[in-house]
Amino acid sequence: MKKIKYLTLIFVSTFLFNTGVKAASSLYTSSSTVYNGSTFKVGVKLSGVASWEIHVSASGPVSGCSINQADATENAMNGSKTYTAECKTTGTGTIKINLNGNTTDQNGNTVNISGSKSVNVISKPTSSNTSNNSSTSKKETKSSNNNLKSLEIEGYKLSPEFDKNKTDYTLTVPNDVNKIKILAYKEDDKASLSGDDGEKEVKEGENKFSVVVKAENGSEKKYNITITVDSKPIIVKIQNEEYTLIKKKDELPELELKHEDLTLNIEDQEVPAYRIDNISYVLVGLKDKEGNVNLYKFDSFKDNEKPTEYKLFKSFSFDSKMINIIDFPKNKIPSNYKKYSIKINDQDVIVYKLNKNSKYSLIYGINLITGKENIYRYDSDENTIQIYEREEEKILEEKISQYEKLILILGVVIVILILLVTIGFTRKVKNKETNEIDNELTKKEIKKIEKDTKKQNKKNKKKLEKGEPEM
């Protein structure tokens, strides 16, 4: 248990009165009015804390206060501790007690606490007006509790969360809501409620309501509620899918990049947005049918030359780089690369690869720090990227070009050789045919000569037989 430091208190009242300072702490006094020369108690109650360091001071007609550690009480159920101090007044007037410090809960969260309490010091009454004081005392015993025990709008959650010491609340409801129900419950049964309790009609825009709690002693506290009925949603269509434009700043996804907050006017309604100046991007939030909200690049063109465009803002962090992946320009897609879809940081991304099993992919993006566009090579094994220089591909292309030239030359040579062989073969065939024809002619002539010779020999023989001379 940590000791409470610098506890100095001032003159306080005659009945128990609690004043909440912040969650898990309170400052209270035993009276709101005391007589000059009397003593009173001041206490500090801490709930649900593991350690603390607080300072209580007082100003006004008080001689001093002292704390008795042995008087501290502890509640094991909620981890609360209460310390009290006794103070003595030295004059008449107003005493102000101030509480400052901090507490730490069991989770290590530190919360600053502060608060103050005022009491009146009056002179002791004389015996002649005892009866009057008696009646005054009876009036002072009436309850001053004008707090609400709870306040809510049925089916909705107020902002901030209800605290009896907070009197102003807000709520935004959808455009189709035309009635709400205010549920208010007082903390003290002796108090009374008035104002806007129960079912109420609401219309588009701001609707203001209030609930008043009147204590037994006549003191009042007013709780104010501002209910805003949202204007009609702005529907955006992207590739036949419908999205709802985000119109509340606290619903926009956080943006880690350095940016400027701004407000756009879209369809006569205010829409929160981000501007990234170094790349001239304006980002808005769009919600899909499943309730997922993402940032989209917003492009609006002058004079309605083109319809407003919304492009999904895909931001990826790789070491010191932050890249927004955009559509790959067709004229920059390297040859032999094919289109694939892969996961990068749990997001679907269109990339280009040499083949399906390659660990390297090409993406096209803009560096959100420098504002420059580049082709990047993504390594799926290492989850890293680097600017794609195309050095290896250029070397390969040069070699392919050389091979193509060599193949072309070889092709020409082969064609020439084929032509030469064909011509030679043709000539050989023709010569063979000519020789064969010549041979056939020679044979015929020989046969004819032989035939003629035989015929002549027969004639000569007949002549010889007849005794005629040979020719």
C-alpha positions as CSV (number, residue, x, y, z in Angstrom):
1,M,0.0,0.0,0.0
2,K,1.4,3.3,-1.2
3,K,1.3,6.3,1.2
4,I,-0.8,9.3,0.4
5,K,1.4,12.3,0.1
6,Y,0.8,16.0,1.1
7,L,-2.7,15.6,2.5
8,T,-3.8,19.1,3.7
9,L,-7.5,19.8,4.0
10,I,-9.8,22.8,4.7
11,F,-13.0,23.5,6.5
12,V,-15.9,21.4,5.2
13,S,-19.6,20.7,6.0
14,T,-21.8,18.7,8.5
15,F,-23.4,16.0,6.3
16,L,-21.9,13.3,4.0
17,F,-21.6,14.7,0.5
18,N,-19.8,12.9,-2.4
19,T,-18.3,14.6,-5.4
20,G,-17.0,12.4,-8.3
21,V,-13.8,13.6,-9.8
22,K,-13.1,10.9,-12.3
23,A,-13.7,7.3,-12.8
24,A,-12.5,5.2,-9.8
25,S,-12.0,8.2,-7.4
26,S,-14.1,10.6,-5.3
27,L,-13.6,13.4,-2.8
28,Y,-16.2,13.9,0.0
29,T,-16.8,15.8,3.2
30,S,-18.9,15.1,6.3
31,S,-20.8,18.4,6.0
32,S,-21.7,21.2,3.6
33,T,-22.0,23.8,6.4
34,V,-20.1,23.9,9.8
35,Y,-19.8,26.3,12.7
36,N,-16.7,28.3,13.4
37,G,-14.3,26.4,15.7
38,S,-15.8,23.0,15.0
39,T,-14.1,20.0,13.3
40,F,-15.2,18.1,10.2
41,K,-13.9,15.2,8.2
42,V,-12.6,15.0,4.6
43,G,-12.2,11.7,2.8
44,V,-10.8,10.4,-0.4
45,K,-12.2,7.1,-1.9
46,L,-10.2,5.1,-4.5
47,S,-11.8,2.2,-6.3
48,G,-10.3,-0.5,-8.5
49,V,-6.8,0.8,-8.3
50,A,-3.4,-0.9,-7.6
51,S,-1.4,2.2,-6.7
52,W,-1.9,5.9,-6.4
53,E,-0.2,9.2,-5.5
54,I,-2.7,12.0,-4.5
55,H,-2.5,15.4,-3.0
56,V,-5.4,17.1,-1.2
57,S,-5.0,20.8,-0.3
58,A,-7.3,23.4,1.2
59,S,-7.7,27.2,1.2
60,G,-9.8,29.4,3.6
61,P,-10.4,29.7,7.4
62,V,-8.9,26.4,8.4
63,S,-6.1,25.6,10.9
64,G,-5.1,22.3,9.2
65,C,-6.0,18.7,8.7
66,S,-4.4,15.5,9.7
67,I,-4.8,12.0,8.3
68,N,-4.9,8.8,10.4
69,Q,-3.6,5.9,8.4
70,A,-5.0,3.5,10.9
71,D,-8.5,4.7,10.1
72,A,-8.2,3.6,6.4
73,T,-10.9,1.2,5.4
74,E,-10.6,-1.4,2.6
75,N,-13.3,-3.2,0.5
76,A,-11.8,-6.4,-0.8
77,M,-14.8,-6.9,-3.2
78,N,-14.0,-3.9,-5.5
79,G,-10.4,-3.1,-4.4
80,S,-11.4,0.3,-2.9
81,K,-9.7,2.2,-0.1
82,T,-10.9,5.2,1.8
83,Y,-8.8,7.6,3.8
84,T,-10.2,10.4,6.1
85,A,-8.7,13.5,7.7
86,E,-10.0,15.7,10.5
87,C,-9.9,19.5,10.1
88,K,-10.7,22.4,12.4
89,T,-12.1,25.8,11.4
90,T,-10.6,29.0,12.5
91,G,-13.0,31.6,11.1
92,T,-16.1,32.1,8.9
93,G,-16.2,32.1,5.1
94,T,-15.8,29.6,2.3
95,I,-13.3,26.8,2.3
96,K,-12.2,25.1,-0.9
97,I,-10.7,21.7,-1.0
98,N,-8.8,20.5,-4.0
99,L,-7.8,17.0,-5.1
100,N,-5.0,16.3,-7.6
101,G,-2.9,13.2,-8.4
102,N,-3.0,10.0,-10.4
103,T,-4.0,6.3,-9.9
104,T,-2.8,3.1,-11.7
105,D,-5.2,0.2,-12.2
106,Q,-4.3,-3.5,-12.2
107,N,-3.6,-3.4,-15.9
108,G,-1.0,-0.7,-15.5
109,N,-3.1,2.1,-16.9
110,T,-2.5,5.5,-15.3
111,V,-5.3,8.0,-14.9
112,N,-5.0,11.6,-13.7
113,I,-7.6,12.6,-11.1
114,S,-8.8,16.0,-10.0
115,G,-11.7,17.6,-8.2
116,S,-12.8,20.2,-5.7
117,K,-15.4,20.7,-3.0
118,S,-16.6,23.9,-1.3
119,V,-18.1,24.3,2.2
120,N,-19.4,27.3,4.3
121,V,-18.2,28.2,7.8
122,I,-20.8,30.2,9.8
123,S,-20.9,31.6,13.3
124,K,-22.4,29.6,16.1
125,P,-26.1,30.6,16.9
126,T,-27.0,32.3,20.2
127,S,-29.4,30.7,22.6
128,S,-32.1,33.3,21.7
129,N,-32.5,31.9,18.2
130,T,-32.3,28.2,19.0
131,S,-35.8,27.6,17.7
132,N,-35.1,29.3,14.4
133,N,-31.9,27.2,14.0
134,S,-33.9,24.1,14.8
135,S,-36.3,24.8,11.9
136,T,-33.3,25.7,9.7
137,S,-31.7,22.4,10.5
138,K,-34.8,20.6,9.5
139,K,-34.8,22.3,6.1
140,E,-31.1,21.5,5.6
141,T,-31.8,17.8,6.1
142,K,-33.8,17.6,2.9
143,S,-32.1,15.7,0.2
144,S,-30.1,17.6,-2.4
145,N,-29.6,14.6,-4.7
146,N,-30.6,15.8,-8.2
147,N,-28.7,13.1,-10.1
148,L,-30.0,10.6,-12.6
149,K,-29.2,6.9,-11.9
150,S,-29.2,6.1,-15.7
151,L,-30.0,7.7,-19.0
152,E,-30.3,5.9,-22.3
153,I,-32.0,5.9,-25.7
154,E,-33.7,2.5,-26.2
155,G,-31.8,0.5,-28.7
156,Y,-28.9,2.9,-29.1
157,K,-25.7,3.9,-27.2
158,L,-25.2,7.5,-26.1
159,S,-21.9,9.4,-26.4
160,P,-20.2,9.8,-24.1
161,E,-21.1,6.8,-21.8
162,F,-23.5,7.9,-19.1
163,D,-22.1,9.5,-16.0
164,K,-24.4,11.2,-13.5
165,N,-22.0,14.1,-13.3
166,K,-22.0,14.6,-17.1
167,T,-25.0,16.6,-18.5
168,D,-24.5,16.7,-22.3
169,Y,-24.9,13.7,-24.6
170,T,-25.2,13.1,-28.3
171,L,-26.5,10.4,-30.6
172,T,-26.7,9.9,-34.4
173,V,-29.4,7.6,-35.8
174,P,-30.1,6.4,-39.4
175,N,-32.2,8.4,-41.8
176,D,-35.2,6.1,-41.6
177,V,-35.7,6.6,-37.8
178,N,-38.6,8.9,-37.0
179,K,-39.2,8.0,-33.3
180,I,-36.9,7.4,-30.3
181,K,-37.6,6.5,-26.7
182,I,-35.7,8.3,-23.8
183,L,-35.4,6.2,-20.7
184,A,-34.3,8.2,-17.6
185,Y,-34.2,7.0,-14.0
186,K,-33.6,9.2,-10.9
187,E,-31.0,8.2,-8.3
188,D,-33.1,9.5,-5.3
189,D,-36.7,8.4,-4.8
190,K,-37.4,11.8,-3.2
191,A,-36.5,13.7,-6.4
192,S,-38.8,14.3,-9.3
193,L,-38.4,14.1,-13.1
194,S,-39.6,16.5,-15.8
195,G,-38.9,17.2,-19.4
196,D,-38.5,14.9,-22.4
197,D,-38.8,11.4,-20.9
198,G,-40.5,8.7,-23.0
199,E,-41.2,8.4,-26.7
200,K,-40.3,11.3,-28.9
201,E,-40.5,12.1,-32.6
202,V,-37.4,13.1,-34.5
203,K,-36.7,14.5,-38.0
204,E,-33.7,14.8,-40.2
205,G,-31.0,17.0,-38.7
206,E,-30.5,17.9,-35.0
207,N,-33.2,17.2,-32.4
208,K,-32.6,18.6,-28.9
209,F,-34.1,17.1,-25.7
210,S,-33.6,17.5,-22.0
211,V,-34.5,15.8,-18.8
212,V,-34.6,17.8,-15.5
213,V,-34.1,16.2,-12.1
214,K,-35.4,18.2,-9.1
215,A,-34.1,17.3,-5.7
216,E,-36.2,17.3,-2.5
217,N,-34.6,20.5,-1.4
218,G,-35.5,22.2,-4.8
219,S,-32.2,22.1,-6.5
220,E,-32.3,21.1,-10.2
221,K,-30.0,19.5,-12.7
222,K,-30.6,19.4,-16.4
223,Y,-29.4,16.6,-18.7
224,N,-29.2,17.6,-22.4
225,I,-29.5,15.1,-25.3
226,T,-28.8,16.1,-29.0
227,I,-30.1,13.4,-31.4
228,T,-29.0,13.8,-35.0
229,V,-31.0,12.0,-37.7
230,D,-28.6,11.2,-40.5
231,S,-29.3,12.6,-43.9
232,K,-30.0,10.3,-46.8
233,P,-27.0,7.9,-47.5
234,I,-24.8,8.6,-50.6
235,I,-24.7,5.5,-52.7
236,V,-21.7,4.8,-54.9
237,K,-21.6,2.1,-57.6
238,I,-18.3,0.5,-58.6
239,Q,-18.5,-2.4,-61.1
240,N,-22.2,-3.0,-60.4
241,E,-21.5,-3.2,-56.6
242,E,-23.1,-0.6,-54.2
243,Y,-21.2,1.2,-51.5
244,T,-22.2,3.8,-48.9
245,L,-20.1,6.9,-48.5
246,I,-18.8,7.4,-45.0
247,K,-20.0,10.8,-43.6
248,K,-18.6,10.6,-40.0
249,K,-14.9,11.3,-39.3
250,D,-14.6,8.7,-36.5
251,E,-15.7,6.0,-39.0
252,L,-12.9,6.6,-41.4
253,P,-10.1,4.1,-41.3
254,E,-6.9,5.4,-39.8
255,L,-4.2,6.6,-42.2
256,E,-0.6,6.2,-41.1
257,L,0.8,8.5,-43.8
258,K,1.3,12.2,-43.2
259,H,-2.0,13.8,-44.4
260,E,-4.4,16.7,-44.0
261,D,-8.0,16.3,-42.8
262,L,-10.6,18.1,-45.0
263,T,-14.3,18.1,-45.7
264,L,-15.8,17.6,-49.2
265,N,-19.2,18.6,-50.4
266,I,-20.7,15.6,-52.2
267,E,-24.4,15.8,-53.2
268,D,-24.9,18.8,-51.0
269,Q,-23.6,16.8,-47.9
270,E,-20.4,17.2,-45.9
271,V,-18.1,14.2,-46.2
272,P,-14.8,13.8,-44.3
273,A,-11.7,13.0,-46.3
274,Y,-7.9,12.9,-46.2
275,R,-5.5,14.6,-48.5
276,I,-2.0,13.3,-49.2
277,D,-0.4,16.4,-50.6
278,N,2.9,14.9,-52.1
279,I,0.9,12.6,-54.4
280,S,-2.2,14.8,-54.8
281,Y,-4.5,12.0,-53.5
282,V,-7.9,12.7,-51.9
283,L,-9.2,9.7,-50.0
284,V,-12.8,9.0,-48.8
285,G,-14.3,6.0,-47.0
286,L,-16.7,3.6,-48.6
287,K,-18.7,0.8,-46.8
288,D,-19.7,-2.4,-48.6
289,K,-22.8,-4.4,-48.0
290,E,-21.0,-6.5,-45.3
291,G,-20.1,-3.4,-43.4
292,N,-16.4,-3.4,-44.3
293,V,-14.9,0.1,-44.7
294,N,-12.0,0.9,-46.9
295,L,-10.3,4.0,-48.2
296,Y,-10.8,4.9,-51.9
297,K,-9.1,7.5,-54.1
298,F,-11.6,10.1,-55.0
299,D,-11.4,11.8,-58.5
300,S,-13.9,14.5,-59.4
301,F,-13.6,16.1,-62.8
302,K,-14.4,19.6,-63.7
303,D,-17.5,20.5,-65.8
304,N,-18.6,16.8,-65.6
305,E,-16.2,15.9,-68.4
306,K,-16.0,12.4,-66.8
307,P,-18.0,10.8,-64.0
308,T,-16.6,10.8,-60.5
309,E,-14.2,7.9,-60.0
310,Y,-13.5,5.9,-56.9
311,K,-10.5,3.6,-56.9
312,L,-9.6,1.3,-54.0
313,F,-6.6,2.6,-52.1
314,K,-4.3,-0.4,-51.5
315,S,-1.4,0.7,-49.3
316,F,1.4,-1.8,-48.5
317,S,4.4,-1.3,-46.2
318,F,7.7,-3.0,-47.1
319,D,10.5,-2.0,-44.9
320,S,11.0,1.8,-45.5
321,K,8.6,1.8,-48.5
322,M,4.9,2.5,-48.6
323,I,3.4,1.5,-51.9
324,N,-0.1,2.1,-53.3
325,I,-0.7,-0.6,-55.9
326,I,-2.5,0.7,-59.0
327,D,-3.5,-0.7,-62.4
328,F,-0.6,-1.9,-64.6
329,P,-0.4,0.3,-67.8
330,K,-0.8,-2.1,-70.8
331,N,2.2,-0.5,-72.6
332,K,4.5,-1.3,-69.7
333,I,3.7,-4.9,-69.2
334,P,6.9,-6.8,-70.1
335,S,6.6,-9.5,-72.9
336,N,6.2,-13.1,-71.8
337,Y,4.5,-12.1,-68.5
338,K,1.0,-13.3,-67.8
339,K,-1.7,-12.0,-65.5
340,Y,-2.3,-13.7,-62.1
341,S,-4.0,-12.9,-58.8
342,I,-2.0,-13.5,-55.5
343,K,-2.3,-12.5,-51.8
344,I,0.0,-9.7,-50.5
345,N,-0.4,-8.9,-46.8
346,D,-3.8,-10.7,-46.9
347,Q,-5.1,-8.6,-49.8
348,D,-5.9,-9.8,-53.3
349,V,-3.6,-8.2,-55.8
350,I,-3.4,-8.5,-59.6
351,V,0.3,-9.2,-60.7
352,Y,2.2,-10.4,-63.7
353,K,4.5,-13.4,-63.6
354,L,6.5,-15.5,-66.1
355,N,4.7,-18.6,-64.9
356,K,2.3,-19.6,-62.2
357,N,4.9,-21.2,-59.9
358,S,7.4,-18.3,-60.0
359,K,8.0,-16.6,-56.7
360,Y,8.6,-13.3,-58.4
361,S,5.7,-11.0,-59.4
362,L,5.6,-7.7,-61.1
363,I,3.3,-5.0,-59.6
364,Y,2.8,-1.4,-60.6
365,G,2.5,1.2,-57.9
366,I,3.2,4.7,-56.6
367,N,5.6,5.4,-53.8
368,L,3.5,7.3,-51.2
369,I,6.6,9.0,-49.8
370,T,8.3,10.2,-53.0
371,G,5.2,10.3,-55.2
372,K,7.0,8.4,-58.0
373,E,5.4,5.6,-60.1
374,N,7.5,2.4,-60.8
375,I,7.3,-1.2,-61.7
376,Y,8.2,-3.3,-58.7
377,R,9.3,-6.9,-58.4
378,Y,7.7,-8.6,-55.4
379,D,9.4,-11.6,-53.7
380,S,6.7,-13.8,-52.2
381,D,9.2,-15.8,-50.1
382,E,10.7,-12.8,-48.5
383,N,7.7,-10.5,-48.7
384,T,9.9,-7.7,-50.1
385,I,9.9,-5.5,-53.1
386,Q,12.4,-3.6,-55.2
387,I,12.3,-1.4,-58.3
388,Y,12.2,-3.6,-61.4
389,E,15.1,-2.5,-63.6
390,R,14.7,-5.1,-66.4
391,E,18.4,-5.7,-66.5
392,E,18.2,-9.5,-66.8
393,E,15.4,-9.3,-69.3
394,K,17.3,-6.8,-71.4
395,I,20.3,-9.2,-71.5
396,L,18.0,-12.1,-72.3
397,E,16.3,-10.0,-75.0
398,E,19.7,-9.1,-76.5
399,K,20.7,-12.8,-76.6
400,I,17.4,-13.8,-78.1
401,S,17.9,-11.1,-80.8
402,Q,21.4,-12.5,-81.5
403,Y,20.0,-16.0,-81.7
404,E,17.3,-14.9,-84.0
405,K,19.8,-13.3,-86.4
406,L,22.0,-16.4,-86.3
407,I,18.9,-18.6,-87.0
408,L,17.9,-16.3,-89.9
409,I,21.4,-16.6,-91.4
410,L,21.4,-20.4,-91.0
411,G,18.0,-20.5,-92.5
412,V,19.2,-18.6,-95.6
413,V,22.2,-20.8,-95.9
414,I,20.1,-23.9,-95.6
415,V,17.7,-22.6,-98.3
416,I,20.6,-21.9,-100.7
417,L,22.0,-25.4,-100.1
418,I,18.7,-26.9,-100.7
419,L,18.3,-25.0,-104.0
420,L,21.8,-26.0,-105.1
421,V,21.2,-29.6,-104.3
422,T,17.8,-29.5,-106.1
423,I,19.4,-27.9,-109.2
424,G,22.2,-30.5,-109.3
425,F,19.8,-33.4,-108.8
426,T,17.6,-32.0,-111.6
427,R,20.5,-31.8,-114.0
428,K,21.7,-35.3,-113.2
429,V,18.2,-36.7,-113.9
430,K,18.1,-34.8,-117.2
431,N,21.5,-36.2,-118.3
432,K,20.5,-39.7,-117.4
433,E,17.3,-39.4,-119.4
434,T,19.4,-38.0,-122.4
435,N,21.9,-40.8,-122.2
436,E,19.1,-43.3,-122.0
437,I,17.5,-41.8,-125.1
438,D,20.8,-41.8,-127.0
439,N,21.4,-45.4,-126.0
440,E,18.0,-46.4,-127.3
441,L,18.6,-44.6,-130.7
442,T,22.0,-46.4,-131.0
443,K,20.4,-49.8,-130.5
444,K,17.8,-49.2,-133.1
445,E,20.3,-48.1,-135.6
446,I,22.5,-51.1,-135.0
447,K,19.5,-53.4,-135.3
448,K,18.5,-51.7,-138.6
449,I,22.0,-52.1,-139.9
450,E,22.1,-55.7,-138.9
451,K,18.8,-56.3,-140.5
452,D,19.8,-54.5,-143.7
453,T,23.1,-56.4,-143.8
454,K,21.3,-59.7,-143.4
455,K,18.9,-58.7,-146.1
456,Q,21.7,-57.8,-148.5
457,N,23.6,-60.9,-147.7
458,K,20.5,-63.0,-148.7
459,K,20.2,-61.1,-152.0
460,N,23.9,-61.6,-152.8
461,K,23.6,-65.3,-152.0
462,K,20.7,-65.7,-154.4
463,K,22.6,-63.9,-157.1
464,L,25.6,-66.2,-156.6
465,E,23.4,-69.2,-156.9
466,K,22.1,-67.8,-160.2
467,G,25.5,-66.9,-161.4
468,E,24.9,-63.2,-161.2
469,P,27.7,-61.0,-160.0
470,E,27.6,-59.5,-156.5
471,M,26.6,-55.9,-156.0
